Amino acid sequence: RWQLGNLKHVNDRKDYQLANAGLANTCQIINVDDFHGRGESAPMPYFYQNVGEAEYIVAFFQYMVLIGSPASKISIITTYNGQKDLLTDVMSQRCGPGTPFAGMKPRAISTVDQYQGQQNDFILLSLVRTSSVGHLRDIRRLVVAVSRARLGLYVFCRSNLFGDCHELRQTFDQLVSKPTKLQLVLGENYGAIDRKAEEDIPEDKVFEVADVGHMGSIVHSMAADWVGGGK
């Protein structure tokens, strides 16, 4: 059984003690149901993709940028090359020329295997599969996937599928103790809060996102205000 603890600077440095602006949790599993009736797909053998997770993650990235999070401090990783390609395509559409997010890109869109040895402040992780756990059942790959984030880890997946997997249960039990709908704290901006990471948040301050479409609507409304206010 792993016996892991915090390094000294994690307990001492202020940035590790603060909450993540605009977010109720420093780590969370976000359940993603079928999007337009579809979960995982494979346009060619083993080239797994999940459009719902890709759209949700890109919208979440946009939300983080809108509240002032530096795009360079956000990385997006996934367990399949097919999803990496899909995320790259969706990002280029949603954050390309002619959009309010033109030129804004995360530090990386990568597979878990390719990202080994790297870290970033915020990691958005897409697990893709909805019919079976797939190769994440290898605990070594899971350890790499969930240990890339310094300040915030947000896992987009079919929560019951991965949470019910015996090999993954020890890790996922720590994450599924929290709600599996993304929880935002509206009105906060990056670099301008002093809320502590473990501080209780009044219920009326926590805003729960229903699904990917809801996240898209939130971003659309915020982006209109952002552009209207001259960014």
C-alpha positions as CSV (number, residue, x, y, z in Angstrom):
1,R,0.0,0.0,0.0
2,W,1.4,3.4,-1.0
3,Q,2.3,5.7,1.9
4,L,2.5,9.1,0.4
5,G,2.8,12.5,2.0
6,N,3.3,16.2,1.1
7,L,6.7,17.7,0.5
8,K,7.6,20.5,3.0
9,H,7.0,23.4,0.5
10,V,3.4,22.1,-0.1
11,N,2.6,22.7,3.5
12,D,4.5,26.1,3.7
13,R,3.9,28.0,0.5
14,K,0.9,30.3,0.2
15,D,-0.1,29.2,-3.3
16,Y,-0.6,25.7,-2.1
17,Q,-2.8,26.8,0.8
18,L,-5.2,28.9,-1.3
19,A,-8.3,27.6,-3.1
20,N,-8.4,27.7,-6.9
21,A,-10.2,30.8,-8.0
22,G,-13.7,30.2,-9.4
23,L,-13.7,26.6,-8.3
24,A,-15.1,25.0,-5.2
25,N,-12.7,22.1,-5.2
26,T,-8.9,21.7,-5.8
27,C,-9.6,18.2,-7.3
28,Q,-12.8,16.8,-8.6
29,I,-14.2,14.1,-10.8
30,I,-16.7,15.6,-13.3
31,N,-19.2,13.0,-14.6
32,V,-19.8,13.3,-18.4
33,D,-22.9,11.5,-19.7
34,D,-23.6,10.7,-23.3
35,F,-23.4,13.8,-25.5
36,H,-26.1,13.8,-28.3
37,G,-26.7,10.2,-27.4
38,R,-23.0,9.1,-27.7
39,G,-20.3,8.3,-25.3
40,E,-17.0,6.8,-26.5
41,S,-16.5,6.2,-30.3
42,A,-13.7,4.7,-32.3
43,P,-13.5,5.9,-36.0
44,M,-10.7,3.4,-36.4
45,P,-9.6,0.5,-34.2
46,Y,-8.3,1.6,-30.8
47,F,-8.5,5.3,-31.8
48,Y,-10.9,6.1,-29.0
49,Q,-12.6,9.5,-28.8
50,N,-15.3,11.1,-26.6
51,V,-16.9,14.3,-28.0
52,G,-18.7,15.2,-24.8
53,E,-15.6,15.1,-22.8
54,A,-13.7,17.1,-25.4
55,E,-16.3,19.8,-25.6
56,Y,-16.7,20.0,-21.8
57,I,-12.9,20.3,-21.2
58,V,-12.5,23.0,-23.8
59,A,-15.4,25.0,-22.3
60,F,-13.9,24.6,-18.9
61,F,-10.5,25.8,-20.2
62,Q,-12.3,28.9,-21.6
63,Y,-14.0,29.5,-18.2
64,M,-10.6,29.4,-16.5
65,V,-9.2,31.9,-19.0
66,L,-12.2,34.1,-18.6
67,I,-11.5,34.4,-14.8
68,G,-7.9,35.3,-15.5
69,S,-6.1,32.0,-15.2
70,P,-3.0,32.0,-17.5
71,A,-3.5,29.6,-20.3
72,S,0.2,28.5,-19.9
73,K,-0.6,27.2,-16.4
74,I,-3.2,24.7,-17.8
75,S,-2.5,21.4,-19.5
76,I,-4.9,19.0,-21.0
77,I,-4.1,15.3,-20.9
78,T,-5.9,12.2,-22.0
79,T,-5.5,8.4,-22.1
80,Y,-5.9,8.0,-25.9
81,N,-4.3,9.5,-29.0
82,G,-7.7,9.7,-30.7
83,Q,-8.9,11.9,-27.9
84,K,-5.8,14.1,-28.0
85,D,-6.4,14.7,-31.7
86,L,-10.1,15.5,-31.0
87,L,-9.2,17.9,-28.2
88,T,-6.8,19.6,-30.5
89,D,-9.5,20.0,-33.2
90,V,-12.1,21.3,-30.7
91,M,-9.7,23.7,-29.2
92,S,-8.7,25.1,-32.6
93,Q,-12.4,25.7,-33.4
94,R,-13.4,27.2,-30.1
95,C,-10.3,29.2,-29.5
96,G,-9.3,30.0,-33.1
97,P,-9.2,33.1,-35.2
98,G,-12.4,35.2,-34.9
99,T,-13.3,34.0,-31.4
100,P,-12.7,35.9,-28.2
101,F,-10.2,33.3,-27.2
102,A,-8.0,33.6,-30.4
103,G,-4.4,32.8,-29.6
104,M,-5.1,31.3,-26.2
105,K,-3.9,27.7,-25.9
106,P,-3.1,25.5,-23.0
107,R,0.6,24.7,-22.4
108,A,-0.1,21.2,-23.7
109,I,-2.7,18.9,-25.1
110,S,-1.0,15.5,-24.7
111,T,-1.5,11.8,-23.8
112,V,-0.8,10.7,-20.3
113,D,2.1,8.6,-21.5
114,Q,3.7,11.5,-23.4
115,Y,3.2,13.8,-20.4
116,Q,5.1,11.6,-18.0
117,G,7.8,13.6,-16.1
118,Q,6.0,16.9,-16.7
119,Q,3.7,18.9,-14.4
120,N,1.6,22.0,-14.5
121,D,-0.5,24.0,-12.0
122,F,-3.8,22.8,-13.5
123,I,-4.5,19.5,-15.2
124,L,-7.7,18.7,-17.1
125,L,-7.8,14.9,-17.6
126,S,-10.1,13.1,-20.1
127,L,-10.5,9.4,-19.5
128,V,-12.6,8.9,-22.7
129,R,-14.0,5.4,-22.2
130,T,-17.6,4.7,-21.4
131,S,-18.0,1.0,-22.2
132,S,-15.0,-0.4,-20.4
133,V,-12.1,1.0,-18.3
134,G,-9.5,0.1,-21.0
135,H,-5.8,0.4,-20.4
136,L,-6.2,2.8,-17.4
137,R,-6.7,-0.4,-15.4
138,D,-2.8,-0.5,-15.3
139,I,-2.2,1.3,-12.0
140,R,1.1,2.7,-13.2
141,R,-0.7,4.7,-15.9
142,L,-3.3,5.9,-13.3
143,V,-0.5,7.1,-11.0
144,V,1.1,9.2,-13.8
145,A,-2.4,10.6,-14.8
146,V,-3.3,11.9,-11.4
147,S,0.1,13.1,-10.3
148,R,0.7,15.8,-12.9
149,A,-1.1,18.7,-11.2
150,R,0.4,21.1,-8.7
151,L,-2.7,23.1,-7.7
152,G,-5.8,21.6,-9.4
153,L,-6.8,18.2,-10.9
154,Y,-10.1,18.0,-12.8
155,V,-11.0,14.5,-14.2
156,F,-13.7,14.3,-16.9
157,C,-15.0,10.7,-17.2
158,R,-18.0,8.4,-16.7
159,S,-17.6,8.4,-13.0
160,N,-19.5,5.2,-12.1
161,L,-17.4,3.1,-14.7
162,F,-14.1,4.1,-13.2
163,G,-15.2,4.3,-9.6
164,D,-16.5,0.7,-9.7
165,C,-13.2,-0.6,-11.0
166,H,-11.4,-2.6,-8.3
167,E,-7.9,-1.7,-9.4
168,L,-8.7,2.0,-9.4
169,R,-10.9,2.1,-6.3
170,Q,-8.3,3.3,-3.8
171,T,-7.5,6.4,-5.9
172,F,-11.1,7.1,-7.1
173,D,-12.6,6.7,-3.6
174,Q,-10.7,9.9,-2.6
175,L,-12.2,11.8,-5.6
176,V,-15.8,10.5,-5.7
177,S,-16.3,11.6,-2.1
178,K,-17.1,15.0,-3.7
179,P,-20.1,15.8,-6.0
180,T,-19.5,14.6,-9.6
181,K,-21.0,17.7,-11.1
182,L,-18.5,20.5,-11.6
183,Q,-18.8,23.1,-8.9
184,L,-17.9,26.7,-9.6
185,V,-17.6,29.7,-7.3
186,L,-18.8,32.6,-9.5
187,G,-17.4,36.1,-9.1
188,E,-13.9,35.1,-8.2
189,N,-10.8,35.9,-10.3
190,Y,-7.4,34.4,-10.6
191,G,-4.8,36.0,-8.3
192,A,-7.4,38.0,-6.4
193,I,-8.8,35.7,-3.7
194,D,-7.6,34.7,-0.2
195,R,-10.0,31.8,0.3
196,K,-8.2,28.8,1.7
197,A,-8.3,25.4,-0.1
198,E,-10.1,23.6,2.8
199,E,-12.3,26.5,3.7
200,D,-16.1,25.8,3.8
201,I,-18.0,27.7,1.1
202,P,-21.5,28.9,1.8
203,E,-24.0,26.9,-0.3
204,D,-25.4,30.0,-2.0
205,K,-21.9,30.8,-3.4
206,V,-21.5,27.4,-5.0
207,F,-22.8,27.0,-8.6
208,E,-23.3,23.5,-9.9
209,V,-22.9,22.9,-13.6
210,A,-25.5,20.4,-15.0
211,D,-23.6,19.2,-18.1
212,V,-21.5,20.1,-21.1
213,G,-24.3,22.2,-22.6
214,H,-24.7,24.2,-19.4
215,M,-21.0,24.8,-19.3
216,G,-21.1,26.1,-22.8
217,S,-23.9,28.5,-22.0
218,I,-22.0,29.9,-19.0
219,V,-18.9,30.5,-21.1
220,H,-20.9,32.1,-23.9
221,S,-22.5,34.6,-21.4
222,M,-19.3,35.4,-19.7
223,A,-17.4,35.8,-23.0
224,A,-20.0,38.3,-24.2
225,D,-19.5,40.4,-21.0
226,W,-15.7,40.0,-21.4
227,V,-15.6,41.3,-24.9
228,G,-18.1,44.0,-24.1
229,G,-15.9,45.1,-21.3
230,G,-12.8,45.2,-23.4
231,K,-11.4,42.0,-21.8
